[in-house]
Amino acid sequence: MQMKKIMRFARIFGKYKYLITIVTGVAIVGLLDENSFFHRWEYDVQIAELKEEIEKYELQYERDSARVSDLKNDVNAITKVARERYMMKADDEDIFILSDDKR
């Protein structure tokens, strides 16, 4: 009984050995390999995310470059930054800080 099953399997394998080999090879390369379809898809997603991040940083760079240019050329821009960020004031001014904190 056991021998008949082995012989039948050997006959089927012998008849379709090329097909089985090709299907196995494609499955290994297409699904398990480092360059498989799944990994390729993951790389495409990662590339898209990195391109979005590049665009974000390019916009930020352009904004910051314009801001630096303003600060180099305009004295009023420097005064504005000093007043807003560092709470500096002129001698004849008072500063009032309003807060929305609910304490």
C-alpha positions as CSV (number, residue, x, y, z in Angstrom):
1,M,0.0,0.0,0.0
2,Q,2.7,2.4,1.0
3,M,4.8,1.5,-2.0
4,K,1.9,2.2,-4.4
5,K,1.5,5.7,-3.0
6,I,5.3,6.4,-3.4
7,M,5.2,5.0,-7.0
8,R,2.2,7.1,-7.9
9,F,3.8,10.2,-6.5
10,A,7.0,9.5,-8.4
11,R,5.1,9.1,-11.6
12,I,3.2,12.4,-11.1
13,F,6.4,14.1,-10.2
14,G,8.2,12.7,-13.2
15,K,5.4,13.8,-15.5
16,Y,5.2,17.4,-14.2
17,K,8.8,17.8,-12.9
18,Y,9.5,20.9,-15.1
19,L,6.2,22.6,-14.1
20,I,6.8,21.9,-10.5
21,T,10.3,23.2,-10.7
22,I,9.2,26.4,-12.5
23,V,6.3,27.0,-10.1
24,T,8.6,26.5,-7.1
25,G,11.3,28.7,-8.5
26,V,8.8,31.5,-9.3
27,A,7.3,31.2,-5.8
28,I,10.7,31.4,-4.1
29,V,11.9,34.4,-6.2
30,G,8.5,36.1,-6.2
31,L,7.6,35.7,-2.6
32,L,10.6,34.9,-0.4
33,D,13.5,36.6,-2.1
34,E,14.9,39.9,-1.1
35,N,13.7,41.4,-4.5
36,S,10.2,39.8,-4.2
37,F,7.0,41.5,-5.1
38,F,6.2,42.1,-1.4
39,H,9.5,43.8,-0.7
40,R,9.2,45.8,-3.9
41,W,5.8,47.1,-2.8
42,E,7.3,48.0,0.6
43,Y,10.1,49.9,-1.1
44,D,7.6,51.8,-3.3
45,V,5.6,52.8,-0.2
46,Q,8.8,53.9,1.5
47,I,9.9,55.9,-1.5
48,A,6.6,57.7,-1.7
49,E,6.8,58.6,2.1
50,L,10.4,59.9,1.6
51,K,9.4,62.0,-1.4
52,E,6.6,63.6,0.7
53,E,9.1,64.3,3.4
54,I,11.5,65.9,0.9
55,E,8.8,68.2,-0.3
56,K,7.9,69.2,3.2
57,Y,11.6,70.0,4.0
58,E,12.0,71.9,0.7
59,L,9.0,74.1,1.6
60,Q,10.4,74.6,5.1
61,Y,13.8,75.5,3.6
62,E,12.2,78.1,1.2
63,R,10.2,79.6,4.1
64,D,13.3,79.8,6.3
65,S,15.5,81.2,3.5
66,A,12.9,84.0,3.0
67,R,12.8,84.7,6.7
68,V,16.7,84.8,6.9
69,S,16.7,87.2,3.9
70,D,14.2,89.4,5.6
71,L,16.2,89.4,8.8
72,K,19.4,90.3,6.9
73,N,17.8,93.2,5.0
74,D,15.1,94.6,7.2
75,V,15.7,96.2,10.6
76,N,12.0,96.1,11.5
77,A,12.0,92.3,11.0
78,I,14.7,91.9,13.6
79,T,12.8,94.2,16.0
80,K,9.7,92.2,15.4
81,V,11.4,88.9,16.2
82,A,13.1,90.4,19.3
83,R,9.7,91.6,20.6
84,E,7.7,88.5,19.8
85,R,10.1,85.7,20.7
86,Y,12.4,87.3,23.4
87,M,9.9,89.7,25.0
88,M,12.2,92.7,24.4
89,K,10.8,96.1,24.5
90,A,11.7,99.7,24.0
91,D,12.5,101.9,27.0
92,D,9.1,103.7,26.9
93,E,6.9,100.6,26.5
94,D,5.3,98.1,28.9
95,I,4.6,94.5,28.0
96,F,1.4,92.7,29.0
97,I,1.3,88.9,28.5
98,L,-2.2,87.5,28.2
99,S,-2.8,83.8,28.7
100,D,-5.6,81.4,28.0
101,D,-4.5,78.9,30.6
102,K,-7.3,77.7,32.9
103,R,-5.6,77.3,36.3
